Amino acid sequence: MDGTLLDSEPIWDIAMAELAARHGIVLTPRLRASTLGNSLPDALAKVHDAAGVPAADRGPDADGRWMLDRVNELFAQDLPWRPGAREALDLVAGAGIPMVLVTNTVRELTEVALETIGRGRFAATVCGDEVAVGKPAPDPYLRAAELLGVPPAECLAVEDSPTGTQAATAAGCPTLVVESAAPVEPGPLRVFRPSLVGLGLDDIAEAWTGGLAHITTCQNEES
């Protein structure tokens, strides 16, 4: 969702910078990059670590509530689409391919974002607070495949961040990577595209088969 369908990472930038300031530090580009695509608890922990907040004084519940309220305010002001994302969703829906929204964002904020994206586009949605472990663990994508009733290898994930891409490929999903705020390393199951603008059904099919071909090649080379 964030950074793939919606250009919401700049919104999270504002909230993360304000959170860092609340703890007396500046949100450096390196620290911000380390939190991209993270679950909220993981992102908070990285800010607390950077600020040297003792474990006994962290108050993740209070900081988490502050972040949710602040991002909710910012989402309500403006929530723009990523280039080509709306057209890509329409393309896939028009082809009769079921889609699941898989995000590390908690359900509370996802519901706000779905007012812009459209709930009816998806067969299901999986949020970061609805699985045992969020991205970069494979749990969210394994749950999405389970809800669709198909093996992960038959699903094409579309991701923008290192964290999300790791989660998708760890689950065994061929993954179309469209980088946004941070670069993603090449690897098995990963096919790259600069933008969703102009995406066609042939591109989707090639991303899926290309991802599977990549891992098959790697396995053959290892053997």
C-alpha positions as CSV (number, residue, x, y, z in Angstrom):
1,M,0.0,0.0,0.0
2,D,2.4,2.7,1.2
3,G,4.9,3.5,-1.6
4,T,3.4,1.0,-4.0
5,L,-0.2,2.1,-4.5
6,L,-0.2,5.4,-2.5
7,D,2.5,8.0,-2.4
8,S,2.2,8.0,1.4
9,E,5.8,7.5,2.4
10,P,6.3,11.3,2.5
11,I,3.4,11.4,5.0
12,W,5.2,8.8,7.1
13,D,8.4,10.9,6.8
14,I,6.6,13.8,8.5
15,A,5.3,11.7,11.3
16,M,8.6,9.8,11.8
17,A,10.6,13.1,11.9
18,E,8.2,14.5,14.5
19,L,8.4,11.4,16.6
20,A,12.2,11.5,16.5
21,A,12.1,15.2,17.5
22,R,9.9,14.2,20.5
23,H,12.8,12.0,21.6
24,G,15.4,14.7,21.0
25,I,17.0,13.4,17.8
26,V,16.9,14.3,14.1
27,L,15.6,11.7,11.8
28,T,18.6,11.1,9.5
29,P,18.1,9.7,6.0
30,R,19.8,6.5,7.1
31,L,17.4,6.0,10.1
32,R,14.4,6.8,8.0
33,A,15.5,4.3,5.3
34,S,15.9,1.6,7.9
35,T,12.2,2.0,8.9
36,L,10.7,2.0,5.4
37,G,8.1,-0.7,5.1
38,N,8.5,-1.7,8.7
39,S,5.7,-2.6,11.1
40,L,4.9,0.1,13.5
41,P,6.5,-1.6,16.5
42,D,9.7,-2.2,14.5
43,A,9.8,1.4,13.3
44,L,9.3,2.7,16.9
45,A,12.0,0.4,18.2
46,K,14.5,1.8,15.7
47,V,13.8,5.3,16.7
48,H,14.0,4.4,20.4
49,D,17.4,2.7,19.7
50,A,18.7,5.7,17.8
51,A,17.6,8.0,20.6
52,G,19.1,5.8,23.3
53,V,15.8,5.5,25.1
54,P,16.2,2.9,27.9
55,A,14.0,-0.2,27.5
56,A,12.1,0.7,30.8
57,D,11.3,4.2,29.5
58,R,10.2,3.5,25.9
59,G,6.4,3.5,26.2
60,P,5.7,1.9,22.8
61,D,2.0,1.9,23.4
62,A,1.9,5.7,23.9
63,D,4.3,6.4,21.0
64,G,2.3,4.1,18.8
65,R,-0.9,5.8,19.6
66,W,0.6,9.2,19.0
67,M,1.9,8.0,15.6
68,L,-1.5,6.5,14.6
69,D,-3.3,9.7,15.5
70,R,-0.7,11.9,13.7
71,V,-0.7,9.8,10.5
72,N,-4.5,9.7,10.5
73,E,-4.5,13.5,10.6
74,L,-2.1,13.6,7.6
75,F,-3.9,10.9,5.7
76,A,-7.1,13.0,6.0
77,Q,-5.4,16.0,4.5
78,D,-4.1,14.3,1.3
79,L,-3.4,10.8,0.2
80,P,-2.1,10.8,-3.4
81,W,-1.7,7.8,-5.7
82,R,1.6,6.5,-7.0
83,P,2.0,7.0,-10.7
84,G,0.2,4.3,-12.7
85,A,-1.1,2.5,-9.6
86,R,-4.8,3.2,-10.1
87,E,-4.6,2.1,-13.7
88,A,-2.7,-1.0,-12.7
89,L,-5.5,-2.0,-10.3
90,D,-8.1,-1.4,-12.9
91,L,-6.2,-3.5,-15.4
92,V,-5.9,-6.5,-13.0
93,A,-9.5,-6.2,-11.9
94,G,-10.6,-6.1,-15.6
95,A,-8.8,-9.3,-16.3
96,G,-10.6,-11.0,-13.5
97,I,-7.5,-11.6,-11.4
98,P,-8.3,-11.5,-7.6
99,M,-6.1,-9.2,-5.6
100,V,-5.2,-9.0,-1.9
101,L,-3.9,-5.9,-0.3
102,V,-0.9,-6.8,1.9
103,T,0.5,-4.1,4.1
104,N,2.5,-3.6,7.3
105,T,0.2,-0.7,8.2
106,V,-2.2,-1.5,11.0
107,R,-5.9,-2.1,10.3
108,E,-7.0,1.3,11.8
109,L,-5.0,3.3,9.2
110,T,-5.5,0.9,6.4
111,E,-9.3,1.4,6.7
112,V,-8.7,5.2,6.2
113,A,-6.5,4.6,3.1
114,L,-9.1,2.2,1.7
115,E,-11.4,5.2,1.4
116,T,-9.1,6.4,-1.3
117,I,-8.0,3.0,-2.8
118,G,-11.4,1.3,-2.7
119,R,-12.3,-1.7,-0.6
120,G,-14.2,-3.3,-3.4
121,R,-11.0,-3.8,-5.5
122,F,-9.7,-6.6,-3.2
123,A,-10.8,-10.1,-2.4
124,A,-9.2,-9.6,1.1
125,T,-6.8,-7.3,3.0
126,V,-4.0,-8.4,5.3
127,C,-2.6,-5.8,7.8
128,G,0.5,-5.8,9.9
129,D,-1.3,-6.1,13.2
130,E,-3.3,-9.2,12.0
131,V,-0.3,-11.6,11.6
132,A,2.1,-13.0,14.1
133,V,5.1,-11.2,12.6
134,G,4.9,-8.5,10.0
135,K,7.2,-7.8,7.0
136,P,10.1,-8.6,6.4
137,A,8.8,-12.0,7.7
138,P,6.8,-13.9,5.1
139,D,3.7,-14.1,7.4
140,P,1.6,-11.4,5.6
141,Y,2.1,-12.9,2.2
142,L,1.6,-16.5,3.4
143,R,-1.7,-15.3,4.9
144,A,-2.7,-13.6,1.6
145,A,-2.1,-16.7,-0.4
146,E,-4.0,-18.7,2.2
147,L,-7.0,-16.4,1.8
148,L,-6.9,-16.7,-2.0
149,G,-6.6,-20.5,-1.6
150,V,-3.5,-20.8,-3.9
151,P,0.2,-21.6,-3.2
152,P,2.4,-18.5,-2.9
153,A,4.3,-19.4,-6.0
154,E,1.1,-18.8,-8.0
155,C,0.8,-15.3,-6.6
156,L,2.6,-12.2,-8.0
157,A,3.5,-9.8,-5.3
158,V,4.0,-6.1,-6.2
159,E,6.4,-4.3,-3.8
160,D,8.4,-1.1,-3.5
161,S,10.6,-1.5,-0.4
162,P,13.4,-3.8,0.7
163,T,11.3,-4.9,3.7
164,G,8.3,-5.7,1.6
165,T,10.3,-7.4,-1.1
166,Q,12.0,-9.6,1.4
167,A,8.7,-10.6,2.9
168,A,7.2,-11.5,-0.5
169,T,10.1,-13.5,-1.8
170,A,10.6,-15.3,1.6
171,A,7.0,-16.4,1.2
172,G,7.9,-17.8,-2.2
173,C,6.0,-15.2,-4.3
174,P,7.5,-14.0,-7.6
175,T,7.7,-10.3,-7.0
176,L,7.5,-7.3,-9.3
177,V,9.6,-4.6,-7.6
178,V,8.8,-0.9,-8.4
179,E,11.2,1.0,-6.2
180,S,10.0,4.2,-4.5
181,A,11.8,5.6,-1.5
182,A,14.6,3.1,-1.1
183,P,16.6,0.9,-3.5
184,V,16.0,-2.9,-3.5
185,E,18.7,-5.4,-4.1
186,P,18.4,-7.9,-7.0
187,G,17.7,-11.5,-6.0
188,P,15.8,-14.6,-6.6
189,L,12.1,-14.2,-7.5
190,R,12.6,-10.5,-8.2
191,V,11.8,-8.7,-11.4
192,F,12.2,-4.9,-11.6
193,R,10.2,-2.2,-13.3
194,P,10.8,1.6,-13.0
195,S,7.1,2.5,-12.7
196,L,3.6,1.1,-12.9
197,V,2.8,3.6,-15.6
198,G,2.0,1.7,-18.8
199,L,1.8,-1.7,-17.1
200,G,0.1,-4.3,-19.3
201,L,-1.1,-7.8,-18.8
202,D,1.9,-9.1,-20.7
203,D,4.2,-7.3,-18.3
204,I,2.4,-8.9,-15.3
205,A,2.7,-12.4,-16.9
206,E,6.4,-11.8,-17.7
207,A,7.1,-10.6,-14.1
208,W,5.6,-13.8,-12.7
209,T,7.3,-16.2,-15.1
210,G,10.5,-14.2,-14.9
211,G,10.6,-14.4,-11.2
212,L,10.1,-18.1,-11.2
213,A,12.7,-18.5,-14.0
214,H,15.2,-16.5,-11.9
215,I,15.0,-18.8,-8.9
216,T,15.1,-21.9,-11.1
217,T,18.3,-20.6,-12.7
218,C,19.8,-20.0,-9.3
219,Q,18.9,-23.4,-8.1
220,N,20.5,-25.0,-11.2
221,E,23.6,-23.0,-10.8
222,E,23.9,-24.1,-7.1
223,S,23.5,-27.7,-8.1
